[in-house]
Amino acid sequence: MTTKNLSAELVIIGGGGAGLAAALAAAENNCKNIIVLEKAGSAAGSTAMAHDIFGAESPVQKRLGVDARKDELFKMAMEWAHWTKINPRIVRAFIDKSGDTIGWLEKKGLRFELIQYFPNQVPLVRHSVLGHGHALMKTLRDNCENLGVKILTRTPGKRLVRDGKGRIGGVVAESKKGELTIECKTVVITTGGYGNNKEMLKKHCPYYHDSITYDGPPSNTGDGITMATEIGAATSGMGALNLHGPFLRHKSDSEVMKMDAEWTDGGPIRITLWLLAWEPETLWVNKTGRRFIDEGYHLAFFAFGNAVALQPDGICYTLFDSTTLQKMEKEGLIRPGAASRANWLPVSAATPLPGLEREVQRLANKGDLKISNSWNEIARWMGAAPDILKATVDEYNAACDQKHDGLFVKDPRYLLPLRIPPFYAIKGHVALCDAYGGVKINENMEVLDTEDHLIPGLYAAGSTAGCWESESYCYRLTGHLVGFALNSGRIAGENAVQYMSKSVKSLAGAY
């Protein structure tokens, strides 16, 4: 193996949203020699999968008269977390920067729409990126390259190097041609979380189990956390999971169902089977046949993940009857953004879906869908005792008749009995976006050691860093995962340049 030596002012380990935001912020602040190390084939990361970005007091909100005050959103974030497991100074720094970052991206050509994430969401903080994560990452890459940032793909960082005074002095990476040693003054670690590292998940997350599937980028294996702790960095906030669902496992369940209608622009209306599993007018049970949640709770994408994860094997069955399916076909789905255009941009719900019943029956008894005229048959398919499932359905139907759910107090609007066959059952499971917690930082994104001292020249941003998110995703601050990645990346890049400037002045004063 050959060894090659390079030098840079700033090395960024990880080329996702946080990494490229850090690189671009540093380059815009006159840092001339920046190298981004990315272990995948392209700079993308979790941000490439994103749809929206959190923002407070952004230009978009101000133009539309949306009152999204930083102070109120900070209080909302802290109340959600109960002031535990997160550093309020980090949360404050992120929220304060967020509106400016939306404006920063607008100036680079990106366009945003303000949309709700769940019914009656106030204030609107979800800035939907036109073109989604692909457009966002392309904009960041193009701007970085225009300012001379070097992006080395398929080149993972392996080790951090400290000099004799404990400051960051370099990075050892691995390329196709051999080992790469880069001498540098500062490093920003932005390698993402550890959602794709089962060993770390089992070590830090008490309720993680093998049946939880991971749907984030393969590169999120906790590399940056490991590199930082190897040189003395502390960790914080480890052990929380960003769970969502229920989702379906089989490929056939993602098959497109094409409706007998088109959008006004001529594109076909299409949905997939798993979208039906989220509808609030259905009944959710676990593998034993017992109900476990208010199916209409908040109607937010991430609201159900923890509840599903607590069920045996992380399994959920969504049950409905012919009447409910016909209502979906006639009136559309309730959950916002459930239906999609041909290019899969999210749109509002309540769009009629002619042909839905036919399309669902076309997928009959494939993969995770069971259709039957008998609840006993569905119970046997689930592996549940028929008498338990029957008791659950009877109890639920009685609640629907009374328009009062005495068990979980479900909104009466969503109480529809399940009496008219055929009956439908969709098997779902909990999925993992990423794991929370990581390298301990302060509000400047500076990395701290186990004694709470700074490691000079070392920064961390995005999901590599800890103490900015509580035990579950705060969907009231919709888009804050990508928002934190971009904003913490910008803060880290700007502060890295300031650190180098101060170091140069200190050296000059020594002569």
N, C-alpha and C positions, 0 to 999 in steps of 0.2 A: 504494500500500500504506500502510495506517495503522499507526501505532506506539502501543502502549499500554504504560504503565508500571505495575508492581506492586511491592510490597515483601514480603519474608518474612524470617524468621529463618533458615530452612533450606529449600533447594531440592534435591529429589532428582530426578535425571534418569534415568528408567526405572522403570516401574511393575510389574516382575515380583516374584518372591519376595524377592530381595535388597532391592529398592527399598521395598516395602511393609513388610518387616521393619525396615528402617532408619527409616522414617517412624513406625511404631508404637512402636518402642523410644524414639525421640526424644520422641514425644508422651507416652508414659508417664513420661518424665523431665522433664515440665513445659515442653517446648518448645511454644509456643502458636500459632505461625504457620508452618505447614509447607505447601509446595506440591510436589506430585509431577507431573512432566511425563512423559507417555506418548505416544509417537508413533502407537501403534496405536489401534484403536477402543475397547479396554478394557484395564484393567490385568490382565495375565496373564503374558506371557513364557514362558520355557521351563518354569517351575515349574508352570504349568497342565497340562503334559503329564506331570507326575511321578507316580510310584507310591509312592515310599518315601523316607525320610529317615534318614541315618546318625545314630547316637547312641551315646555311651559313658557308662556309669554313669547311665543314665536311670531315671526312676521305673518305666517299663515293665519294663526289665531287672531292676531290683531286686525288683519284685513277683514276677517269674517265676524268680528265683534264677539269672539269667544273669550269669556272671562276665565282664564286658566292661570291663576296666580301662583307664583313659586312658593310663597309662604303656605298657602292652603294645601298644595300638593305635597310639600314636605311634611306637614302635619298628617296628611292622609297616609303617606308612606310609613311614618313612624307609628301611627296608631295600628296599622295593619301588622307591623312587626312587634307591637307591644314593647317597643324600645329594648328588644332583646336580640342578640346575635348579629346586630349590625352596628356600624360606626356612624352616628348621626352626622359627623362632619363630612364623611365620604358621600352620604346621601345628599347632603346640602350642596356640596360642590358639584355633583352630577346634575341635580335639578337646576341649579343656578346657571349652568353652562348650556343646558339643553335647548333653550329657545335660540340662542346664538348659533348653535350648531345647525339647526334647521335653516337659518339664514345663510350660513356658510355654505351649505350644500346647494341652496337655491342659486347662489351666485355662480356655482360651478355648472349650472344647467339642469339640475334635478327639479322635478315638479312634484307637488304633494297635494293630496286631497285629505280633508279632515273627515273621518268616518267614525261611527260608533262601533264599539266592540260587543256591547250587550245592550239590550233595550234600555232607553232612558239614561244612558251614561252621561254623567255630568261631572266635570267639564269634558269636552272633547279634546283628548290629548293624543289620539292616534293619528299620526301623520303617515298616510298610506303613500308609498313611493310609486310613482308611475313607472312601470317597468320592473318593479319589485327589486329583490336583492341583486339580480343580475345587473340592472342598470346602476344601482348604487356602487357595486364593486367595480364595474367598468369605469365609472367616473373617478373613483379613488385611484385606481391603477393608472389611468391615463394622466391624471394630474401629477401623480408621483413621478412617473416616467418623464413627463415634460420638464420636471424640476431636477432631473438627474439622479433620482433614487434608483439604486441597483436592486432588483428583485431576483434572488437566486432560488429557483424552484428545485424540488427534489433534493434539497440541502437542509436536512434537519439539524438544529442545534443540539449538541450533546453535553457540553460542560461549560460552566462559567469559570473565569479565572480572576482571582483577586491579586492585587500587587502587594508589596511588602507593607504598605500602610493600610491594608484592608479595603482599598478602593477597587472598583471594577476595573480590570485591565484588559479583558479580552474574552473571546468566545471560541470554543472548539466545535466545529461542525463536521458533518460528513457529506461528501458529495459522491457522485458516480466515479470520479477519478481518484478518490482517496480522502484522507483527512484534510480539513481546512482549518487553519488557525488564523483568527482575525484579531489583531490588536486594536483596541478601541478605548474610548474614554467613558462611554455610557452604554447601557443596555436597557431596552424595554422588552419585557417578556409578555407576549400576547399569544400564547399557544392554545388558548381555549381551555375548556374544563376537562373533566375526567370521566365523562359519561360513557366512553367506550373502553374503559379499563375496569374489568370485573374485579380484579384483585383490590384496587383502590375502593371500589364501590362497596365490596363486602367488608372491608376494613373500617370504613368511615360511616356507612349508612345502615343502621340497624334493621330497617324494614326493606332493604333491597333483597330481591330473590331472582333466580335465574329466569323465571317466566316473564319478567319485565323486559320488553324488547327496546332496543335503542334505535332511534331514527334520526340522529344527528350525523354530522360528518365523521368519517372514520378516523380523522386525525386527532379527535379529542380524547387523548389517552393520558393526559396529566403530565406531559413531558416537562413543561415549564415549572410546574410545582415541584417536581423531583429535582430539577436542576437548581432551583433556588434553595430548597432545603438542604441540598448537599453542601452548600457553602455557608450555611448557618441561618438562613431565613426562617422566620416563624410562619405558621399557618393560622388561619382563622376562619370560622364559619363552616368548617367541613361537615359533611354528612347530610345535607338537605338535597332533595331531588326535585328537578323540574319535570313533574309528571303530567301527562294528559291522557285523554281517552274517554270512552272506550274506542279502541281501534280494532281492525280486523287483520288476521294473519295471512290469509290465503290470497294468492294473486287474482283469482277469479272475483274476489270481493272488491277489487279495485277496477274491475272492468267498467267501462263507461256505459251508462244507460242513457240512450238518446231519446229525448222526448219528441212528441209529434207537434212541435212548435219551434219557432225561431225567435231570436231577439229582433228588435226593430232594425238592427244593422245587418240582418241576414244570417248571422251566425247561429248554429244549432244550440239549443239548450241541452246541457249535459250534466248529469250528476253521477256520483258513485254510491254504492250500497251503504258504505259506512256512514254517510251523512244521515241516513235514516236512523241510525243507532243513537244519535244525539237528541232526537226530537223530544220535547217535554210532554207530549200527549201519549207517550208510551209508558210501559211498566218495566222497571229494571229489577232483576233478581240476581243473586249469586248462584254458584254451581249447586248449592243445596236447595235452591228454589225459594229462598227467602228474600224479601225486599230489603234494601239497605239504604235508600237515599230518597230525598225529594227530587224527582227527575226534572223538575223545572227550576231547580236552584240556580239562579243567576244567569243561566243560559250563556255562560262564558266558557270558552274553549278549555281553559286550564282549571276550571272550578271543580271538576269531578275526579281528577287524577288520583289524589290522595285517598279518596273514598274507595275507588276501584282497587287501588293497590292493597288496601286492608282486607279485601275479600279473599277467600281461599284461592290460592294460585293466581291471584290478581285477575280473576275472570268475572265478566259481567254478561248477562243475557238481556237483550232488549226485546220485549214482547209487545205485540200489537195484533189487532184483528183486521178483518176486511174493511170494516167501517172506517177505522182510523186511516188505513192506507188510501181508501177512496177520498177521504177528506184531504189528505196530503196532496193527492193528484189534483183535486178541484181547486183547493185554496193555496197550495204551495206549502213550503216548509216554514216553520216559525223562527228557527234560529237564524239570526242575521248572517248574511254572507254564505248561506248554505248552498245555494245554486251558483253555477258558474257559466261564464261565456265560453266560447270556443277556445279562447286563449287563457282561460282559467283565472281571469280577474274576478275577485269577489264582488257580488252584487247584493242588493237587498233581498230579503226573504219575501214571502207572500206572492210569489210568482207561480201561477198555475203550471202544473207539470203533466199535461195530457200524455197518456201512454205509460205512466209510472207503474201502475199495477201490472200491466203486461210485461214490462221490462223486469220487474222484480220476480215475477213468476218464471221468466225465462232463465233466471239464475237459480231456480228451485233446487234445493237440497244439494247445492254445490258448496264446498268449503264450509263457511261459517253461517250459512243460511239454512234454516229448516222451515218447511211449510207443511202444515198438517191440519186435518179437521178435528184432531184429538189432542187435548192437553196432556193426556197420559203418554201419547207417543212422543210429544215434545219433551216431556219430563225424562223419558227413557233416553232420548237423544242427548239431553243435557247431563245425564248421569244422576239426576235428582230423584228422590222418592215422589211418585205421582201424588200421594195424598198431601205432601207438604206443598207442592206447587199448586195443587187445586185449592188448598186452604188460602194460599197467598192471593191467587186470582180472585177467589170469592170475597176475601176481605177487601181487596182493592175495588172490586165492582160495587160492593156495598158502600164504600166511601164515595164512589162516583155517583151513585144514586142519591146519596145524601148531600152531595156537593160540599162535603167536608172530610178532609183527610185527617182523621183523629190520630194517626201515627206520626207522620212527618209534616203535616200542615201544608201540603202542596196547594198551590194556587188553584182555586176551583175552575178557572178557565181551562186548565189543562187536564181535568179529570174526565177521561172518556173510558167507559167500560169496555171490556174485552169479551164479547159474547157471540159475535157473528163470524163463523168460519168462512174461509180458512184462517188459521192462526199462524202468525209469523214469529220466528225467534232468530235473532242475530247474535252470534257469539262474539264478544269483544274482550279485549285485554288492555291492560294499562301499558303505556309507552313512555319512554324517557327521552326528553330533549337533551338534557345535560345535567351534570351534578354541580351543586353550588359549593362555594367555599374554595379557598386556595391560599395563595401567598398573602401574608399580612402586609397591608399598606396603610398609609395615612391619606389625608385628603389631597395631598400633592401627588399621589400615586407612587410615592417613594417606598421602597421595600424596607421592612423592619426585621431585625433579628430577634432571637428568643429573649433578649433583654430589653426589647423595645427601642433599640438604637438603630439609626439608619445604617444601611449598607451603602456607602457613598457610590453614586453613579448607577444604582440599580433601581429600576421602576417596573411596575407590573400594571396591566390594564385588562379590561374585559373579564371573561369568565375565569381567567387564570388567577385573578385577585379575589380575596375574600372580604367578608363583612360589609357587603353592600346590598345583599338580599337576605330575607328571612327564611323561614322553613318552607315556604311555598310561594309560588309566583304571584306577585301582587298585580292581578289583572286590572285593577282600578287605574294603575299607571301603565296602560296598555302600550306595548312597544318598548318597555324600558330595558329589556335584555339587549336589544340592538342599540337602544339609546345609550345605555351604560357603556357598551363597547366603544361606540364612536366618541362619546364625551370623555370617558376616562383615557382613551387613546390620545385625544387632542391635549388633555391636561398633562399627560405623561410626556408627550413630545415637546410641549412648550417648556415644561420644567426641566427636562433633560438639557435643552439648549441653555437655559439660565444657569444650570449647574456647571456646564462647560465654560460658560462665560466667567462665572465666579472663580473657577479653578484657574483659568488663564490669568485673571487679575491677581490671584493669590501668588502664583508663580512669579508674576512680574514684580510684585512687591517684595519678593525674597531676594532680589538682586540689587 
